[in-house]
């Protein structure tokens, strides 16, 4: 679907793209929530008498678990609700470009994978949205989604 067709579809349905500022705030909220969830899950695994260095090394060894938690969080919430908790709070939503509905799990999962990859590459995929007329990040392009104002 071309950019002109997407814009026409959005105008017809009275849908507006979410601002990058709102998306940034939602991202921050989601990162805090996932971090708190991770701490809640793994707090018992950290020894009470560990030094700061030992604690940092132990947390770094759990990096893969953090990544998997982020992917699961993003995939499940975007598939079920079209939004993560941060997006729900800021009243924005992820929609499939094809039908303006919640993306199917496969696309939500791919979107989450590329989102984590983009984070690890100095947020280049996020910065991409500043130079794109549809405010698409790399993970939006791969997931065939756009982020819109929900209300």
Backbone as JSON, one array per atom type, in Angstrom:
{
  "sequence": "XXXXXXXXXXXXXXXXXXXXXXXXXXXXXXXXXXXXXXXXXXXXXXXXXXXXXXXXXXXXXXXXXXXXXXXXXXXXXXXXXXXXXXXXXXXXXXXXXXXXXXXXXXXXXXXXXXXXXXXXXXXXXXXXXXXXXXXXXXXXXXXXXXXXXXX",
  "N": [[0.85, -1.17, 0.0], [0.63, 2.16, -0.88], [2.08, 5.29, 0.32], [0.33, 7.43, -0.15], [-2.13, 6.12, -0.4], [-2.4, 5.08, 2.17], [-2.5, 7.42, 3.71], [-4.86, 8.51, 2.68], [-6.68, 6.53, 3.51], [-6.45, 6.8, 6.31], [-7.36, 9.44, 6.65], [-10.0, 9.14, 5.77], [-11.0, 7.46, 7.76], [-10.69, 9.08, 9.92], [-8.31, 9.05, 11.46], [-5.37, 9.75, 13.28], [-1.83, 10.04, 13.28], [0.24, 9.08, 16.01], [2.15, 11.29, 18.03], [5.72, 11.64, 18.07], [6.69, 12.36, 20.52], [4.73, 11.46, 22.35], [5.01, 8.74, 21.85], [7.61, 8.36, 22.77], [7.35, 8.85, 25.52], [5.63, 6.73, 26.16], [7.31, 4.61, 25.58], [9.25, 4.99, 27.58], [7.71, 4.54, 29.92], [7.0, 1.85, 29.49], [9.55, 0.65, 29.57], [10.31, 1.1, 32.23], [8.29, -0.38, 33.52], [8.8, -3.02, 32.57], [11.36, -3.35, 33.58], [10.85, -3.23, 36.36], [9.21, -5.49, 36.58], [11.05, -7.48, 35.87], [12.87, -7.21, 37.99], [11.19, -7.91, 40.1], [10.66, -10.6, 39.48], [13.23, -11.8, 39.54], [14.46, -11.06, 41.92], [14.81, -12.68, 44.16], [16.91, -14.27, 43.39], [19.19, -12.85, 43.67], [21.92, -12.62, 45.78], [22.0, -11.62, 49.22], [24.35, -10.72, 50.39], [26.03, -9.92, 48.35], [28.5, -8.06, 46.57], [28.54, -4.81, 44.97], [29.71, -5.03, 42.45], [29.51, -7.8, 42.0], [26.75, -8.07, 41.94], [26.12, -6.54, 39.67], [27.44, -8.06, 37.7], [25.94, -10.42, 37.89], [23.4, -9.53, 37.12], [23.99, -8.7, 34.51], [24.52, -11.2, 33.42], [22.02, -12.12, 33.09], [20.98, -10.94, 30.89], [19.87, -12.0, 28.49], [17.44, -12.99, 29.43], [16.12, -10.63, 30.06], [15.82, -9.51, 27.53], [14.17, -11.48, 26.32], [11.92, -11.19, 27.97], [11.14, -8.56, 27.32], [10.47, -8.91, 24.59], [8.38, -10.77, 24.78], [6.53, -9.29, 26.34], [5.98, -7.03, 24.65], [5.03, -8.36, 22.31], [2.77, -9.88, 23.18], [1.03, -7.94, 24.4], [0.64, -6.11, 22.28], [-0.54, -7.73, 20.37], [-2.91, -8.61, 21.69], [-4.16, -6.24, 22.72], [-3.44, -4.17, 21.08], [-1.75, -2.35, 22.05], [0.81, -1.51, 24.41], [1.15, -1.27, 28.01], [2.18, 1.28, 28.52], [1.52, 2.63, 26.15], [-1.27, 2.42, 26.27], [-1.78, 4.0, 28.52], [-1.04, 6.49, 27.49], [-2.84, 6.76, 25.51], [-2.47, 5.81, 22.87], [-2.09, 3.69, 20.0], [-1.13, 0.64, 18.37], [-1.55, -0.2, 15.07], [-2.38, -2.41, 12.41], [-1.35, -1.81, 9.13], [-2.73, -2.85, 7.0], [-5.44, -3.47, 7.75], [-6.21, -1.81, 9.81], [-6.53, -2.87, 12.33], [-5.66, -4.65, 15.4], [-2.36, -5.88, 15.19], [-1.58, -9.14, 13.83], [-0.25, -11.95, 15.72], [2.22, -12.9, 14.64], [3.27, -10.68, 13.23], [3.37, -8.85, 15.33], [5.23, -10.1, 16.94], [7.53, -10.14, 15.26], [7.83, -7.39, 15.06], [8.45, -6.76, 17.73], [10.91, -8.14, 18.0], [12.56, -6.73, 16.16], [12.42, -4.26, 17.32], [13.88, -4.59, 19.73], [16.34, -5.19, 18.59], [16.84, -2.75, 17.3], [17.09, -1.07, 19.51], [19.49, -2.01, 20.54], [21.22, -1.2, 18.61], [22.02, 1.45, 19.0], [19.62, 2.87, 18.96], [18.96, 3.56, 16.36], [16.93, 2.72, 14.64], [14.73, 3.87, 15.85], [15.3, 6.58, 15.68], [15.07, 6.86, 12.99], [12.37, 7.33, 12.54], [12.02, 10.06, 12.83], [12.65, 11.11, 10.41], [10.8, 10.3, 8.63], [7.77, 10.42, 6.89], [5.5, 9.1, 7.82], [6.12, 8.63, 10.4], [7.36, 6.23, 10.98], [9.1, 3.67, 12.6], [11.87, 1.35, 12.46], [10.86, -1.05, 13.45], [8.14, -0.67, 13.06], [7.99, -0.7, 10.27], [8.81, -3.35, 9.64], [6.89, -4.79, 11.05], [4.66, -4.02, 9.7], [3.02, -1.92, 10.62], [1.51, 1.0, 12.14], [1.63, 3.67, 14.52], [-0.98, 5.11, 16.19], [-3.19, 7.74, 17.35], [-5.41, 6.81, 19.85], [-7.76, 7.84, 20.84]],
  "CA": [[0.0, 0.0, 0.0], [1.46, 3.36, -1.01], [1.89, 6.31, 1.35], [-0.88, 8.2, -0.48], [-3.3, 5.28, -0.06], [-2.48, 5.01, 3.63], [-2.97, 8.74, 4.17], [-6.28, 8.6, 2.3], [-7.42, 5.62, 4.4], [-6.47, 7.41, 7.63], [-8.26, 10.6, 6.6], [-11.36, 8.63, 5.65], [-11.37, 6.89, 9.05], [-10.42, 10.11, 10.92], [-7.23, 8.53, 12.3], [-4.16, 10.57, 13.24], [-0.62, 9.38, 13.77], [0.69, 9.5, 17.33], [3.37, 12.1, 17.98], [6.92, 10.96, 18.54], [6.81, 12.67, 21.95], [3.88, 10.5, 23.05], [5.62, 7.43, 21.7], [8.79, 8.34, 23.64], [6.86, 8.69, 26.9], [5.12, 5.36, 26.28], [8.5, 3.77, 25.63], [9.84, 5.13, 28.91], [6.82, 3.84, 30.86], [7.16, 0.4, 29.27], [10.88, 0.23, 30.03], [10.25, 1.08, 33.69], [7.45, -1.52, 33.91], [9.51, -4.27, 32.29], [12.46, -3.43, 34.55], [10.27, -3.59, 37.66], [8.78, -6.88, 36.48], [12.26, -8.28, 35.91], [13.38, -7.18, 39.37], [10.25, -8.68, 40.91], [10.83, -12.02, 39.17], [14.56, -12.31, 39.83], [15.01, -10.5, 43.16], [15.22, -13.77, 45.06], [18.14, -14.9, 42.89], [20.34, -12.01, 44.02], [22.31, -12.85, 47.18], [21.97, -10.42, 50.07], [25.69, -10.28, 50.75], [26.83, -9.69, 47.14], [29.02, -6.71, 46.38], [27.95, -4.1, 43.84], [30.28, -5.63, 41.24], [28.91, -9.13, 41.83], [25.35, -7.86, 41.56], [26.12, -6.09, 38.28], [27.79, -9.22, 36.87], [24.81, -11.34, 37.89], [22.34, -8.93, 36.29], [24.45, -8.79, 33.12], [24.4, -12.58, 32.96], [20.59, -12.34, 32.84], [20.59, -10.07, 29.77], [19.0, -12.73, 27.57], [16.11, -13.05, 30.05], [15.51, -9.3, 29.91], [15.43, -9.4, 26.11], [13.01, -12.34, 26.12], [10.79, -10.58, 28.66], [10.71, -7.42, 26.49], [9.83, -9.43, 23.38], [7.09, -11.35, 25.18], [5.66, -8.17, 26.76], [5.56, -6.29, 23.46], [4.26, -9.23, 21.4], [1.47, -10.25, 23.75], [0.16, -6.78, 24.57], [0.29, -5.53, 20.97], [-1.48, -8.65, 19.72], [-4.2, -8.65, 22.38], [-4.77, -4.93, 22.96], [-2.98, -3.17, 20.13], [-0.94, -1.38, 22.78], [1.41, -1.9, 25.68], [0.59, -0.46, 29.1], [2.6, 2.67, 28.3], [0.7, 3.19, 25.06], [-2.64, 2.54, 26.77], [-1.79, 5.16, 29.4], [-0.93, 7.7, 26.67], [-3.94, 6.71, 24.55], [-2.02, 5.57, 21.51], [-2.32, 2.29, 19.66], [-0.45, 0.06, 17.21], [-2.53, -0.79, 14.15], [-1.89, -3.0, 11.17], [-1.63, -0.93, 7.99], [-3.65, -3.53, 6.09], [-6.86, -3.44, 8.12], [-6.38, -0.88, 10.94], [-6.84, -3.65, 13.53], [-4.46, -5.11, 16.11], [-1.55, -6.74, 14.32], [-1.54, -10.55, 14.21], [0.89, -12.28, 16.58], [3.47, -13.03, 13.87], [3.79, -9.33, 12.98], [3.7, -8.24, 16.63], [6.47, -10.74, 17.38], [8.61, -9.59, 14.43], [7.96, -5.99, 15.46], [9.16, -6.76, 19.01], [12.29, -8.53, 17.74], [13.28, -5.63, 15.51], [12.48, -3.18, 18.31], [15.02, -4.89, 20.59], [17.54, -5.02, 17.75], [17.02, -1.31, 17.1], [17.6, -0.53, 20.78], [20.89, -2.39, 20.7], [22.02, -0.5, 17.59], [22.03, 2.87, 19.35], [18.29, 3.44, 18.69], [18.91, 4.08, 15.0], [15.6, 2.44, 14.11], [13.8, 4.84, 16.44], [15.66, 7.88, 15.1], [14.55, 6.79, 11.62], [11.0, 7.87, 12.53], [12.07, 11.52, 12.73], [12.88, 11.47, 9.01], [9.81, 9.54, 7.89], [6.49, 11.14, 6.91], [4.5, 8.33, 8.58], [6.69, 8.43, 11.73], [7.62, 4.79, 11.09], [10.39, 3.16, 13.06], [12.19, 0.09, 11.77], [9.95, -2.11, 13.88], [6.86, -0.44, 12.41], [8.11, -1.15, 8.88], [8.85, -4.81, 9.62], [5.61, -5.29, 11.55], [3.58, -3.48, 8.87], [2.14, -1.23, 11.57], [1.69, 2.4, 12.45], [1.13, 4.0, 15.85], [-1.99, 6.16, 16.0], [-3.92, 8.18, 18.53], [-6.54, 5.9, 20.05], [-8.98, 8.59, 21.17]],
  "C": [[0.9, 1.24, 0.0], [1.17, 4.34, 0.13], [0.61, 7.09, 1.12], [-2.14, 7.42, -0.12], [-3.49, 5.18, 1.45], [-3.02, 6.32, 4.2], [-4.44, 8.91, 3.86], [-7.14, 7.74, 3.23], [-7.54, 6.23, 5.81], [-7.39, 8.62, 7.68], [-9.72, 10.17, 6.55], [-11.87, 8.1, 7.0], [-11.14, 7.86, 10.21], [-9.4, 9.62, 11.97], [-6.02, 9.44, 12.14], [-2.99, 9.79, 13.82], [-0.25, 9.94, 15.14], [1.99, 10.29, 17.19], [4.55, 11.28, 18.51], [7.16, 11.23, 20.03], [5.98, 11.68, 22.76], [4.49, 9.1, 23.0], [6.84, 7.29, 22.61], [8.38, 8.15, 25.1], [6.34, 7.27, 27.13], [6.28, 4.38, 26.38], [9.12, 3.8, 27.02], [9.01, 4.38, 29.96], [6.99, 2.33, 30.72], [8.5, -0.11, 29.77], [10.91, 0.14, 31.56], [9.44, -0.14, 34.15], [8.15, -2.86, 33.69], [10.68, -4.44, 33.28], [11.95, -3.83, 35.93], [9.8, -5.04, 37.67], [9.98, -7.83, 36.57], [12.82, -8.35, 37.33], [12.49, -8.03, 40.28], [10.45, -10.18, 40.71], [12.15, -12.55, 39.71], [15.19, -11.78, 41.12], [15.5, -11.58, 44.1], [16.52, -14.44, 44.63], [19.38, -14.09, 43.23], [20.69, -12.24, 45.49], [22.36, -11.54, 47.96], [23.36, -9.86, 50.35], [26.6, -10.01, 49.54], [27.31, -8.24, 47.09], [28.32, -6.08, 45.16], [28.43, -4.73, 42.53], [29.66, -7.0, 40.95], [27.45, -9.02, 41.38], [25.25, -7.45, 40.11], [26.44, -7.25, 37.34], [26.64, -10.22, 36.79], [23.68, -10.82, 37.01], [22.73, -8.98, 34.82], [24.33, -10.2, 32.56], [22.94, -12.93, 32.63], [20.07, -11.5, 31.66], [19.62, -10.75, 28.82], [17.57, -12.8, 28.12], [15.38, -11.71, 29.93], [15.01, -9.13, 28.49], [14.19, -10.24, 25.83], [11.76, -11.77, 26.79], [10.25, -9.39, 27.87], [9.94, -7.89, 25.26], [8.46, -10.0, 23.71], [6.09, -10.26, 25.55], [5.1, -7.43, 25.55], [4.63, -7.13, 22.58], [2.86, -9.5, 21.93], [0.54, -9.05, 23.85], [-0.27, -6.18, 23.23], [-0.7, -6.42, 20.24], [-2.86, -8.57, 20.36], [-4.92, -7.31, 22.43], [-4.4, -3.87, 21.94], [-2.09, -2.13, 20.79], [-0.33, -2.03, 24.01], [0.79, -1.03, 26.77], [0.97, 1.01, 28.96], [1.77, 3.35, 27.22], [-0.75, 3.37, 25.51], [-2.75, 3.79, 27.64], [-1.77, 6.47, 28.6], [-1.95, 7.74, 25.54], [-3.45, 6.69, 23.11], [-2.09, 4.07, 21.27], [-1.53, 1.9, 18.42], [-1.52, -0.58, 16.34], [-1.81, -1.36, 12.93], [-2.27, -2.07, 10.02], [-2.69, -1.55, 7.08], [-5.11, -3.34, 6.46], [-7.19, -2.53, 9.31], [-6.81, -1.59, 12.22], [-5.54, -3.97, 14.27], [-3.66, -6.02, 15.18], [-1.64, -8.2, 14.77], [-0.25, -10.86, 14.97], [2.21, -12.33, 15.82], [4.09, -11.65, 13.63], [4.15, -8.61, 14.28], [5.02, -8.8, 17.15], [7.66, -10.22, 16.58], [8.89, -8.14, 14.8], [8.76, -5.9, 16.77], [10.63, -7.14, 18.84], [13.11, -7.39, 17.16], [13.41, -4.44, 16.46], [13.68, -3.37, 19.23], [16.33, -4.73, 19.83], [17.86, -3.54, 17.56], [17.56, -0.64, 18.35], [19.09, -0.81, 20.91], [21.8, -1.75, 19.66], [21.89, 1.02, 17.77], [20.73, 3.6, 18.96], [18.15, 4.03, 17.29], [17.53, 3.86, 14.39], [14.53, 3.36, 14.65], [14.03, 6.22, 15.82], [15.13, 7.99, 13.67], [13.18, 7.46, 11.52], [10.98, 9.39, 12.39], [12.2, 11.99, 11.27], [11.88, 10.79, 8.08], [8.46, 10.23, 8.01], [5.42, 10.43, 7.73], [4.97, 8.04, 10.01], [6.94, 6.94, 12.01], [9.02, 4.53, 11.63], [10.7, 1.9, 12.25], [11.21, -1.0, 12.16], [8.54, -1.9, 13.35], [6.89, -0.95, 10.97], [8.04, -2.67, 8.8], [7.5, -5.39, 10.05], [4.41, -4.84, 10.75], [2.52, -2.8, 9.74], [2.43, 0.27, 11.57], [1.13, 2.64, 13.85], [0.25, 5.24, 15.72], [-2.56, 6.58, 17.35], [-5.18, 7.33, 18.66], [-7.84, 6.64, 20.33], [-8.91, 10.0, 20.62]]
}
